[in-house]
Amino acid sequence: MKKMKYVLILMLTGVLLLSCARRDIFKKKYQYEVCIYLEPKEKPVVLKNETIGIVDSIVACIYGTIYDYENQALGFASLHLTSLTDSSFYGVILDSLGKFNLKLPADKYTLTALFTGYTSLIIEELQLETGELSELKLQLGNGGTFMSYLIHSNRQLNQRQLNKIKKRLRRKG
């Protein structure tokens, strides 16, 4: 009798566990991947743009350094100058200490300083005069980042609901 009672309890327990497990098996799960862009916090700035002196030359000379947003020199960054009068292009890759030195014809230029992973700095109109010796110190901002989140849901979500989730995640940063 005891043995029969024991077997009956085991069978009932098994049926109960199986019925609970079946509910989870047949319950549909949804997954959504949400990707958001986080704006950079530090913006690029010109730290110094000064004419140091005049040299006996028919070209303009500029030298300087490019830094990151933590004031560390950015070695091997890139500096591009495009003439606003004849669209001629001059460029240089900085040395390992983030320093550059250029000799250019006197003209008005658009200057672009860039480095992968950082926000570029653009000076729309940089006037360089004949014989002018100028020093530039530029600081690039940190680049924005993409964050990807995996959202789990027991129900299907529409685009409006996913946009609300994106806004919430963007505010959290």
N, C-alpha and C positions, 0 to 999 in steps of 0.2 A: 504494500500500500504506500509506504514511504517512497519507494522507488518510483512508483507511478506518479505520485504527486511531484516529485523532483523533475521527472521528464516533462510533465505538463507545464510546470513553471518555466522550464527551459524553452519549450516550444512557444509559449505565449510571449516570452521575452524576445525570442527570435523574430516572431511575427511583428511585434511592436517596433523593434529596431529596423526591420526591413521596410516597414511602412514609412517610418521617419526618413530613412535614407532615400527611398524612392522619391519623396517630395523634392529633396535637394537635387537629385539626378535630373528630374524633368523640369526643374525651374530654370528658365532661360537667363543667362548672364550676358551683359553687354559691356564691351570695352571701347573706349574712345581715346584717341591720342590727340591732345591739345598742344599746339605749339604757339608760343608767344614771343614777341620781340621786346626786350627790355632796353629802353633808351640809355645811352651813356650818361654817367653822372658828371664827369669832368669834361669840359669843353676845351678845344684847342685855343691857345692864346699866343700873342706876340709878346715876349718878355722884354725884348730890346730891339729897337730899330733906329740906330744912330749913325750919323755921318761922323766918322772919327777924324777924317782929315782929307786933304787933297794931295794927290801924288802927281808927279810929272809923267803922265801917260795919256794915250789917246783912247784908253778903255776905262771902264769902271771896274772896281774891285770890290767884291763882297766876300766876307768870311763870317763864320759863326758856328753855332752848335744847335742841335735839335735834341730836346729832352722829352721824356715821357711825363705823364701827369704826376709822377712821384719825384720829379727832378733828377732822374737818372738819365745819363746820356744814352741816346739810341744809336748804337753803332749800326752801320750799314743801312740806314734809312735812305730815302730817295728824295731829291730836291729837283723840281722841274721849273723852268722859267720859259714863258712863251711871250714873244714880242707882240705888243698890241698894234704896232705899225705894219710890220711885214710878216707876222706869224712865224718867224724863225723860232726854233726850239733849242733850248740848252738844258742839259741835265747832268746830274752828278749823283753818285752813290757815296754816302758819307763813309769816313774811315771807321775803325773799330771803336773810337772814342766819341763818335757822333759829330765830328767836326768836318767842315767843308771850306773850300776856298775857290772862288770863281773869278775869272776875268771875262767881262762881257762888253759888247759895244754899248755906249750910252743910249738909253732908250727907256720906254715905259713898258713894264712887264707885268704879267700875271704869274705869281709865284705859288707853287703847290708843294707842300711838304707832306710826305706820306710814308707809312710803315704798316705792314700787314697787322691787323688786329687793333689798330688805333684809329681814332677819328682824324682825318686829314685836316690840315690848315691851309687855307687859301687866302692870299693877299691879292685882291682884285687889281690894284694899280700900285706898282712899286716903281717909282721914278729913280733912275740911276743916271747921273751926270758924268760927263767926261772928266777923268782924273779923280773921281770921287772914291773914297775908301770908306766902306760902310760895314758895320757889324750888326749881325742878326742873331738873336737868341729866340728860338721858337719852342713851344711846348705843345705836344700833341695830346689830345684827350683820349680817354680809354674808349675802345670800341663798344658798341652795343652787343648784346648777346641774345641768342635764341635759347629758350628753355622749353623742354618737351615734358609733358606730364601724361601719365596713363590714368584715365578716369574709369572706375568700375561702377556699374549701375545694374540694378535688378530690373530696370525698365528702360525702354528705348527713349532716347533724348532727341529733341528736335534742334534745329540750328539756333533758335533763339535761346534755348536753355544752355547750349554749349557756349554761346557768346557771353552769357551771364557768368559762366564758370571762368571763361578767359579773363573777363574784367576783374573778377575777384582775385585770380592768380596774379594778374598784372599789378594790382594794388599791393599785394603781399611782397612783390619784388622777388 
